[in-house]
Structures are given as C-alpha cells and as structure tokens.
Amino acid sequence: PETEEDEFADERAEALAEAAALKKLAVNYLHPEKSVSVEDATLFGRNYFNRYSAPETEEDEFADERAEALAEAAALKKLAVNYLHPEKSVSVEDATLFGRNY
C-alpha cells in the first residue's frame, strides 16, 4: 500500500504543477499590462551591432524607412490599446466624417 500512495502523490504533484503553470499562463493572458519576468540567462546576449567600436551604418534612406516603420508601429500600438480598452472614449479627428448625405 505504501507504493500506491507514493505513486498517487507523484501524480498529484504533477497535476498540481500543471495546474499552476496553466494558471500562470491564464493570468498573463488576462493581464497584458503586467511586466514580463525573464528567468532564462541565455536571453541576455551581447549585441555586437550597437557597441561603441562599431562604425555608423545607418544611411539617410534607411533613417526615413525607420521613421516610417516607427510611425506605423505607434499607430498600431494606439489601435491595440483602443481594442484592449473599449471603455475609453473615441476621438474623431477627420472632418469629413461629419458630412451630410444628400
């Protein structure tokens, strides 16, 4: 009988560990405003492209494309925030939306 209790204890511990992991994922999904905690040391790698001894590589055309990409990312972020928080009010900036339909 002792081995059966040990076997059930192992299964119970595995089930509780899986439930805790699923609860952690559910909390992270429901609360995207929480910060992400990083526990893996391999994620902190060295970036050789931004070191001080590296030469400047960005050109004017790439700077323009980078500015456009950042502007698009900001617009997408604004849309994502509006989607995640429907309780916020909507601000209309386009004057053509207030026209009459004759």
MMTF fields as JSON, N, C-alpha, C and O atoms, coordinates in Angstrom:
{
  "mmtfVersion": "1.0.0",
  "mmtfProducer": "UNKNOWN",
  "numBonds": 407,
  "numAtoms": 408,
  "numGroups": 102,
  "numChains": 1,
  "numModels": 1,
  "chainsPerModel": [1],
  "groupsPerChain": [102],
  "chainIdList": ["A"],
  "bondAtomList": [4, 2, 8, 6, 12, 10, 16, 14, 20, 18, 24, 22, 28, 26, 32, 30, 36, 34, 40, 38, 44, 42, 48, 46, 52, 50, 56, 54, 60, 58, 64, 62, 68, 66, 72, 70, 76, 74, 80, 78, 84, 82, 88, 86, 92, 90, 96, 94, 100, 98, 104, 102, 108, 106, 112, 110, 116, 114, 120, 118, 124, 122, 128, 126, 132, 130, 136, 134, 140, 138, 144, 142, 148, 146, 152, 150, 156, 154, 160, 158, 164, 162, 168, 166, 172, 170, 176, 174, 180, 178, 184, 182, 188, 186, 192, 190, 196, 194, 200, 198, 204, 202, 208, 206, 212, 210, 216, 214, 220, 218, 224, 222, 228, 226, 232, 230, 236, 234, 240, 238, 244, 242, 248, 246, 252, 250, 256, 254, 260, 258, 264, 262, 268, 266, 272, 270, 276, 274, 280, 278, 284, 282, 288, 286, 292, 290, 296, 294, 300, 298, 304, 302, 308, 306, 312, 310, 316, 314, 320, 318, 324, 322, 328, 326, 332, 330, 336, 334, 340, 338, 344, 342, 348, 346, 352, 350, 356, 354, 360, 358, 364, 362, 368, 366, 372, 370, 376, 374, 380, 378, 384, 382, 388, 386, 392, 390, 396, 394, 400, 398, 404, 402],
  "bondOrderList": [1, 1, 1, 1, 1, 1, 1, 1, 1, 1, 1, 1, 1, 1, 1, 1, 1, 1, 1, 1, 1, 1, 1, 1, 1, 1, 1, 1, 1, 1, 1, 1, 1, 1, 1, 1, 1, 1, 1, 1, 1, 1, 1, 1, 1, 1, 1, 1, 1, 1, 1, 1, 1, 1, 1, 1, 1, 1, 1, 1, 1, 1, 1, 1, 1, 1, 1, 1, 1, 1, 1, 1, 1, 1, 1, 1, 1, 1, 1, 1, 1, 1, 1, 1, 1, 1, 1, 1, 1, 1, 1, 1, 1, 1, 1, 1, 1, 1, 1, 1, 1],
  "groupList": [{"groupName": "PRO", "atomNameList": ["N", "CA", "C", "O"], "elementList": ["N", "C", "C", "O"], "formalChargeList": [0, 0, 0, 0], "bondAtomList": [1, 0, 2, 1, 3, 2], "bondOrderList": [1, 1, 2], "singleLetterCode": "P", "chemCompType": "L-PEPTIDE LINKING"}, {"groupName": "GLU", "atomNameList": ["N", "CA", "C", "O"], "elementList": ["N", "C", "C", "O"], "formalChargeList": [0, 0, 0, 0], "bondAtomList": [1, 0, 2, 1, 3, 2], "bondOrderList": [1, 1, 2], "singleLetterCode": "E", "chemCompType": "L-PEPTIDE LINKING"}, {"groupName": "THR", "atomNameList": ["N", "CA", "C", "O"], "elementList": ["N", "C", "C", "O"], "formalChargeList": [0, 0, 0, 0], "bondAtomList": [1, 0, 2, 1, 3, 2], "bondOrderList": [1, 1, 2], "singleLetterCode": "T", "chemCompType": "L-PEPTIDE LINKING"}, {"groupName": "ASP", "atomNameList": ["N", "CA", "C", "O"], "elementList": ["N", "C", "C", "O"], "formalChargeList": [0, 0, 0, 0], "bondAtomList": [1, 0, 2, 1, 3, 2], "bondOrderList": [1, 1, 2], "singleLetterCode": "D", "chemCompType": "L-PEPTIDE LINKING"}, {"groupName": "PHE", "atomNameList": ["N", "CA", "C", "O"], "elementList": ["N", "C", "C", "O"], "formalChargeList": [0, 0, 0, 0], "bondAtomList": [1, 0, 2, 1, 3, 2], "bondOrderList": [1, 1, 2], "singleLetterCode": "F", "chemCompType": "L-PEPTIDE LINKING"}, {"groupName": "ALA", "atomNameList": ["N", "CA", "C", "O"], "elementList": ["N", "C", "C", "O"], "formalChargeList": [0, 0, 0, 0], "bondAtomList": [1, 0, 2, 1, 3, 2], "bondOrderList": [1, 1, 2], "singleLetterCode": "A", "chemCompType": "L-PEPTIDE LINKING"}, {"groupName": "ARG", "atomNameList": ["N", "CA", "C", "O"], "elementList": ["N", "C", "C", "O"], "formalChargeList": [0, 0, 0, 0], "bondAtomList": [1, 0, 2, 1, 3, 2], "bondOrderList": [1, 1, 2], "singleLetterCode": "R", "chemCompType": "L-PEPTIDE LINKING"}, {"groupName": "LEU", "atomNameList": ["N", "CA", "C", "O"], "elementList": ["N", "C", "C", "O"], "formalChargeList": [0, 0, 0, 0], "bondAtomList": [1, 0, 2, 1, 3, 2], "bondOrderList": [1, 1, 2], "singleLetterCode": "L", "chemCompType": "L-PEPTIDE LINKING"}, {"groupName": "LYS", "atomNameList": ["N", "CA", "C", "O"], "elementList": ["N", "C", "C", "O"], "formalChargeList": [0, 0, 0, 0], "bondAtomList": [1, 0, 2, 1, 3, 2], "bondOrderList": [1, 1, 2], "singleLetterCode": "K", "chemCompType": "L-PEPTIDE LINKING"}, {"groupName": "VAL", "atomNameList": ["N", "CA", "C", "O"], "elementList": ["N", "C", "C", "O"], "formalChargeList": [0, 0, 0, 0], "bondAtomList": [1, 0, 2, 1, 3, 2], "bondOrderList": [1, 1, 2], "singleLetterCode": "V", "chemCompType": "L-PEPTIDE LINKING"}, {"groupName": "ASN", "atomNameList": ["N", "CA", "C", "O"], "elementList": ["N", "C", "C", "O"], "formalChargeList": [0, 0, 0, 0], "bondAtomList": [1, 0, 2, 1, 3, 2], "bondOrderList": [1, 1, 2], "singleLetterCode": "N", "chemCompType": "L-PEPTIDE LINKING"}, {"groupName": "TYR", "atomNameList": ["N", "CA", "C", "O"], "elementList": ["N", "C", "C", "O"], "formalChargeList": [0, 0, 0, 0], "bondAtomList": [1, 0, 2, 1, 3, 2], "bondOrderList": [1, 1, 2], "singleLetterCode": "Y", "chemCompType": "L-PEPTIDE LINKING"}, {"groupName": "HIS", "atomNameList": ["N", "CA", "C", "O"], "elementList": ["N", "C", "C", "O"], "formalChargeList": [0, 0, 0, 0], "bondAtomList": [1, 0, 2, 1, 3, 2], "bondOrderList": [1, 1, 2], "singleLetterCode": "H", "chemCompType": "L-PEPTIDE LINKING"}, {"groupName": "SER", "atomNameList": ["N", "CA", "C", "O"], "elementList": ["N", "C", "C", "O"], "formalChargeList": [0, 0, 0, 0], "bondAtomList": [1, 0, 2, 1, 3, 2], "bondOrderList": [1, 1, 2], "singleLetterCode": "S", "chemCompType": "L-PEPTIDE LINKING"}, {"groupName": "GLY", "atomNameList": ["N", "CA", "C", "O"], "elementList": ["N", "C", "C", "O"], "formalChargeList": [0, 0, 0, 0], "bondAtomList": [1, 0, 2, 1, 3, 2], "bondOrderList": [1, 1, 2], "singleLetterCode": "G", "chemCompType": "PEPTIDE LINKING"}],
  "groupTypeList": [0, 1, 2, 1, 1, 3, 1, 4, 5, 3, 1, 6, 5, 1, 5, 7, 5, 1, 5, 5, 5, 7, 8, 8, 7, 5, 9, 10, 11, 7, 12, 0, 1, 8, 13, 9, 13, 9, 1, 3, 5, 2, 7, 4, 14, 6, 10, 11, 4, 10, 6, 11, 13, 5, 0, 1, 2, 1, 1, 3, 1, 4, 5, 3, 1, 6, 5, 1, 5, 7, 5, 1, 5, 5, 5, 7, 8, 8, 7, 5, 9, 10, 11, 7, 12, 0, 1, 8, 13, 9, 13, 9, 1, 3, 5, 2, 7, 4, 14, 6, 10, 11],
  "groupIdList": [1, 2, 3, 4, 5, 6, 7, 8, 9, 10, 11, 12, 13, 14, 15, 16, 17, 18, 19, 20, 21, 22, 23, 24, 25, 26, 27, 28, 29, 30, 31, 32, 33, 34, 35, 36, 37, 38, 39, 40, 41, 42, 43, 44, 45, 46, 47, 48, 49, 50, 51, 52, 53, 54, 55, 56, 57, 58, 59, 60, 61, 62, 63, 64, 65, 66, 67, 68, 69, 70, 71, 72, 73, 74, 75, 76, 77, 78, 79, 80, 81, 82, 83, 84, 85, 86, 87, 88, 89, 90, 91, 92, 93, 94, 95, 96, 97, 98, 99, 100, 101, 102],
  "secStructList": [7, 2, 2, 2, 2, 2, 2, 2, 2, 2, 2, 2, 2, 2, 2, 2, 2, 2, 2, 2, 2, 2, 2, 2, 2, 2, 2, 2, 2, 2, 7, 6, 6, 1, 7, 7, 7, 7, 7, 7, 4, 4, 4, 1, 7, 7, 7, 6, 6, 1, 1, 6, 6, 1, 7, 7, 7, 7, 7, 2, 2, 2, 2, 2, 2, 2, 2, 2, 2, 2, 2, 2, 2, 2, 2, 2, 2, 2, 2, 2, 2, 2, 2, 2, 7, 6, 6, 1, 7, 7, 7, 7, 7, 7, 4, 4, 4, 4, 7, 7, 7, 7],
  "xCoordList": [0.807, 0.0, 0.846, 0.395, 2.057, 2.889, 3.302, 3.382, 3.563, 3.975, 2.815, 3.033, 1.581, 0.439, 0.258, -0.053, 0.448, 0.339, 1.419, 1.152, 2.638, 3.713, 3.411, 3.682, 2.844, 2.508, 1.43, 1.527, 0.421, -0.618, -0.082, -0.526, 0.851, 1.441, 2.217, 2.158, 2.949, 3.689, 2.735, 2.955, 1.674, 0.702, 0.01, -0.239, -0.297, -0.934, -0.006, -0.455, 1.273, 2.241, 2.37, 2.455, 2.387, 2.457, 1.208, 1.306, 0.039, -1.203, -1.239, -1.675, -0.785, -0.759, 0.244, -0.015, 1.387, 2.374, 1.815, 2.014, 1.114, 0.496, -0.593, -0.713, -1.383, -2.438, -1.839, -2.371, -0.735, -0.084, 0.459, 0.355, 1.042, 1.565, 0.434, 0.574, -0.691, -1.836, -2.421, -2.847, -2.448, -2.952, -2.06, -2.549, -0.735, 0.203, -0.008, -0.004, -0.192, -0.445, -1.76, -1.837, -2.798, -4.091, -3.999, -4.58, -3.28, -3.109, -2.338, -2.691, -1.284, -0.518, -1.371, -1.226, -2.254, -3.11, -4.149, -4.418, -4.734, -5.793, -5.27, -6.029, -4.004, -3.428, -2.169, -1.051, -2.353, -1.184, -0.402, 0.724, -0.971, -0.257, 0.821, 1.666, 0.803, 1.838, 3.167, 3.206, 4.248, 5.566, 5.949, 5.456, 6.832, 7.279, 8.534, 9.472, 8.543, 9.733, 10.535, 9.997, 11.811, 12.681, 13.542, 14.22, 13.496, 14.248, 15.361, 16.169, 15.419, 16.413, 17.638, 17.522, 18.805, 20.023, 20.492, 21.252, 20.066, 20.512, 19.844, 20.268, 18.813, 18.136, 18.905, 18.585, 19.907, 20.679, 21.981, 23.065, 21.88, 23.058, 23.646, 23.022, 24.842, 25.519, 25.19, 25.182, 24.924, 24.606, 25.858, 26.306, 26.408, 27.64, 27.398, 28.356, 26.148, 25.861, 25.77, 25.886, 25.568, 25.418, 26.587, 26.462, 27.69, 28.834, 29.501, 29.289, 30.287, 30.89, 31.926, 32.123, 32.582, 33.609, 33.033, 33.778, 31.75, 31.132, 30.953, 30.589, 31.199, 31.022, 29.54, 28.689, 29.253, 27.878, 27.465, 28.168, 26.346, 25.922, 24.59, 24.205, 23.879, 22.569, 22.715, 23.412, 22.049, 22.076, 20.759, 19.831, 20.694, 19.516, 18.255, 17.195, 18.364, 17.171, 16.689, 15.486, 17.616, 17.213, 16.623, 15.734, 17.115, 16.566, 15.12, 14.278, 14.83, 13.458, 12.543, 11.433, 13.017, 12.226, 12.018, 10.951, 13.038, 12.936, 11.897, 11.115, 11.891, 10.906, 9.493, 8.57, 9.315, 8.0, 7.559, 6.404, 8.481, 8.152, 7.78, 6.86, 8.494, 8.171, 6.818, 6.08, 6.488, 5.185, 4.065, 3.028, 4.275, 3.279, 3.138, 2.029, 4.253, 4.2, 3.45, 2.709, 3.637, 2.909, 1.412, 0.598, 1.048, -0.369, -0.964, -2.089, -0.216, -0.703, -0.835, -1.755, 0.089, 0.002, -1.249, -1.928, -1.547, -2.747, -4.004, -4.937, -4.028, -5.168, -5.288, -6.394, -4.161, -4.197, -4.7, -5.466, -4.274, -4.752, -6.248, -6.976, -6.71, -8.144, -8.94, -10.06, -8.366, -9.037, -9.101, -10.124, -8.013, -7.974, -8.768, -9.159, -9.011, -9.734, -10.917, -10.836, -12.018, -13.172, -13.89, -14.735, -13.572, -14.239, -13.735, -14.372, -12.607, -12.084, -12.954, -13.525, -13.048, -13.868, -13.16, -11.936, -13.951, -13.425, -13.292, -14.234, -12.117, -11.925, -11.843, -11.037, -12.685, -12.745, -11.995, -12.28, -11.041, -10.215, -10.449, -9.939, -11.213, -11.438, -12.722, -13.793, -12.633, -13.788, -14.767, -15.942, -14.329, -15.224, -16.206, -17.163, -16.009, -16.946, -18.225, -19.202, -18.235, -19.412, -20.218, -21.018, -20.027, -20.747, -22.182, -22.52, -23.01, -24.385, -24.482, -23.724, -25.424, -25.657, -26.918, -28.034, -26.739, -27.894, -28.336, -29.296],
  "yCoordList": [-1.208, 0.0, 1.266, 2.299, 1.217, 2.418, 2.871, 4.072, 1.938, 2.309, 2.946, 3.843, 2.496, 3.107, 4.551, 5.419, 4.814, 6.18, 7.061, 8.207, 6.542, 7.303, 7.584, 8.673, 6.587, 6.755, 7.829, 8.679, 7.788, 8.805, 10.177, 11.189, 10.224, 11.502, 12.117, 13.327, 11.278, 11.788, 12.326, 13.399, 11.564, 12.013, 13.294, 14.194, 13.374, 14.552, 15.768, 16.865, 15.568, 16.667, 17.133, 18.334, 16.196, 16.557, 17.345, 18.343, 16.882, 17.571, 18.975, 19.917, 19.121, 20.445, 21.369, 22.565, 20.832, 21.645, 22.109, 23.26, 21.216, 21.604, 22.648, 23.587, 22.491, 23.465, 24.827, 25.856, 24.844, 26.114, 26.785, 28.003, 25.995, 26.56, 27.13, 28.206, 26.406, 26.903, 28.163, 29.07, 28.233, 29.43, 30.623, 31.729, 30.398, 31.482, 31.989, 33.197, 31.072, 31.479, 32.245, 33.235, 31.793, 32.478, 33.885, 34.814, 34.058, 35.388, 36.293, 37.46, 35.764, 36.567, 36.96, 38.065, 36.074, 36.372, 37.429, 38.327, 37.328, 38.254, 39.611, 40.58, 39.704, 40.966, 41.303, 41.103, 41.818, 42.123, 43.328, 43.558, 44.096, 45.263, 44.89, 45.72, 43.663, 43.225, 43.083, 42.761, 43.324, 43.196, 41.727, 40.875, 41.452, 40.091, 39.84, 40.636, 38.74, 38.393, 37.371, 36.357, 37.64, 36.779, 35.968, 36.516, 34.645, 33.772, 33.03, 32.36, 33.135, 32.404, 33.288, 34.39, 32.805, 33.604, 33.749, 34.67, 32.874, 32.955, 34.097, 34.428, 34.705, 35.816, 37.121, 38.091, 37.156, 38.37, 38.287, 38.323, 38.176, 38.081, 39.443, 40.47, 39.446, 40.686, 41.085, 40.238, 42.339, 42.846, 43.513, 44.543, 42.924, 43.444, 44.578, 45.201, 44.861, 45.904, 47.285, 48.293, 47.352, 48.637, 48.959, 49.811, 48.306, 48.593, 49.891, 50.344, 50.473, 51.776, 51.706, 52.687, 50.573, 50.476, 50.177, 50.183, 49.919, 49.626, 50.923, 51.948, 50.895, 52.107, 52.409, 51.523, 53.684, 54.081, 53.488, 53.655, 52.806, 52.139, 52.652, 52.283, 53.482, 53.936, 55.07, 56.053, 54.918, 55.928, 56.699, 56.352, 57.732, 58.596, 57.857, 58.028, 57.044, 56.342, 55.327, 55.106, 54.72, 53.783, 54.527, 54.012, 55.727, 56.524, 56.911, 56.908, 57.246, 57.574, 56.362, 56.473, 55.198, 53.98, 53.623, 53.151, 53.852, 53.56, 54.477, 54.032, 55.738, 56.684, 56.281, 56.36, 55.849, 55.392, 54.151, 54.046, 53.221, 51.997, 52.305, 51.699, 53.247, 53.621, 54.32, 54.126, 55.136, 55.793, 54.767, 54.872, 53.771, 52.714, 51.901, 51.526, 51.629, 50.883, 51.659, 51.072, 52.97, 53.793, 53.772, 53.703, 53.832, 53.774, 52.419, 52.346, 51.347, 50.01, 49.853, 49.194, 50.461, 50.39, 51.113, 50.647, 52.254, 53.011, 52.19, 52.177, 51.508, 50.659, 49.494, 49.132, 48.908, 47.788, 48.223, 47.503, 49.399, 49.907, 50.185, 49.882, 50.754, 51.01, 49.706, 49.648, 48.663, 47.368, 46.715, 46.137, 46.805, 46.16, 46.929, 46.353, 48.218, 49.039, 49.714, 50.895, 48.985, 49.587, 50.634, 51.361, 50.726, 51.726, 53.133, 54.097, 53.282, 54.606, 55.268, 54.594, 56.587, 57.307, 57.391, 57.295, 57.57, 57.652, 59.113, 59.889, 59.494, 60.864, 60.853, 60.128, 61.666, 61.732, 62.974, 64.082, 62.784, 63.895, 64.247, 65.257, 63.424, 63.639, 64.445, 63.998, 65.621, 66.491, 65.943, 66.307, 65.087, 64.535, 63.539, 63.168, 63.097, 62.15, 62.828, 62.149, 64.148, 64.865, 65.437, 66.35, 64.924, 65.452, 64.922, 63.933, 65.581, 65.13, 64.298, 64.48, 63.39, 62.512, 62.995, 62.684, 63.754, 64.291, 63.313, 63.572],
  "zCoordList": [0.0, 0.0, 0.0, -0.495, 0.539, 0.592, -0.802, -1.058, -1.699, -3.054, -3.813, -4.627, -3.559, -4.224, -3.776, -4.592, -2.502, -2.012, -2.612, -2.973, -2.723, -3.347, -4.809, -5.315, -5.483, -6.901, -7.065, -7.95, -6.225, -6.289, -5.904, -6.448, -4.988, -4.581, -5.746, -5.965, -6.497, -7.648, -8.714, -9.277, -8.981, -9.966, -9.503, -10.306, -8.215, -7.669, -7.791, -8.123, -7.522, -7.639, -9.08, -9.335, -10.029, -11.446, -11.871, -12.585, -11.422, -11.784, -11.192, -11.854, -9.953, -9.34, -10.025, -10.159, -10.461, -11.175, -12.517, -12.907, -13.227, -14.498, -14.286, -15.073, -13.233, -12.945, -12.606, -13.023, -11.854, -11.519, -12.772, -12.918, -13.686, -14.929, -15.784, -16.366, -15.858, -16.628, -15.996, -16.712, -14.674, -14.009, -14.307, -14.537, -14.302, -14.601, -16.034, -16.27, -16.985, -18.371, -18.488, -19.216, -17.774, -17.84, -17.271, -17.831, -16.17, -15.576, -16.529, -16.696, -17.157, -18.108, -19.307, -19.831, -19.749, -20.897, -20.542, -21.34, -19.351, -18.969, -18.519, -18.499, -18.161, -17.693, -18.51, -18.035, -19.743, -20.573, -20.064, -20.506, -19.153, -18.648, -17.639, -17.304, -17.156, -16.217, -16.943, -18.13, -16.225, -16.844, -16.967, -16.228, -17.908, -18.164, -17.345, -17.368, -16.63, -15.863, -16.653, -17.096, -16.827, -17.609, -16.644, -15.776, -16.819, -15.931, -16.651, -16.007, -17.971, -18.738, -18.962, -19.497, -18.553, -18.664, -20.107, -20.407, -21.004, -22.39, -23.144, -24.251, -22.572, -23.246, -23.131, -23.818, -22.277, -22.073, -22.863, -22.28, -24.174, -25.027, -25.312, -25.046, -25.852, -26.176, -27.602, -28.496, -27.822, -29.146, -29.715, -29.212, -30.753, -31.331, -32.32, -32.779, -32.659, -33.627, -32.983, -33.68, -31.693, -31.017, -30.094, -29.214, -30.28, -29.408, -29.86, -30.985, -29.001, -29.289, -30.408, -31.125, -30.566, -31.595, -32.974, -33.954, -33.081, -34.368, -35.161, -34.584, -36.462, -37.27, -37.48, -37.397, -37.754, -38.036, -39.376, -40.372, -39.406, -40.629, -41.163, -42.272, -40.425, -40.869, -41.877, -41.627, -43.018, -44.065, -44.047, -43.316, -44.85, -44.862, -45.298, -44.696, -46.335, -46.809, -45.771, -45.625, -45.06, -44.02, -42.82, -42.141, -42.567, -41.471, -41.769, -40.871, -43.035, -43.415, -43.273, -42.754, -43.739, -43.616, -42.146, -41.756, -41.349, -39.918, -39.268, -38.429, -39.649, -39.106, -39.509, -38.698, -40.761, -41.212, -40.438, -40.024, -40.25, -39.519, -38.072, -37.522, -37.457, -36.08, -35.995, -35.029, -37.005, -37.027, -37.181, -36.525, -38.055, -38.217, -36.932, -36.553, -36.266, -35.01, -33.94, -33.153, -33.904, -32.933, -33.229, -32.309, -34.503, -34.87, -34.509, -34.014, -34.755, -34.399, -32.89, -32.405, -32.152, -30.694, -30.205, -29.29, -30.822, -30.445, -30.734, -29.931, -31.878, -32.209, -31.237, -30.835, -30.858, -29.925, -28.557, -27.917, -28.107, -26.816, -26.883, -25.938, -27.98, -28.136, -28.167, -27.658, -28.763, -28.835, -27.457, -27.09, -26.694, -25.38, -24.325, -23.31, -24.548, -23.578, -24.264, -24.604, -24.474, -25.165, -24.333, -24.855, -23.051, -22.215, -22.473, -22.047, -23.16, -23.478, -24.54, -25.397, -24.476, -25.44, -26.791, -26.876, -27.833, -29.199, -29.576, -29.417, -30.08, -30.549, -32.072, -32.656, -32.707, -34.162, -34.615, -34.16, -35.508, -35.964, -37.431, -37.915, -38.135, -39.554, -39.746, -39.334, -40.364, -40.549, -41.574, -41.541, -42.48, -43.496, -42.914, -43.593, -41.7, -41.08, -40.617, -40.303, -40.569, -40.108, -41.274, -41.072, -42.476, -43.628, -43.7, -43.05, -44.486, -44.669, -45.924, -46.877, -45.906, -47.046, -47.774, -47.357, -48.86, -49.592, -50.623, -51.349]
}
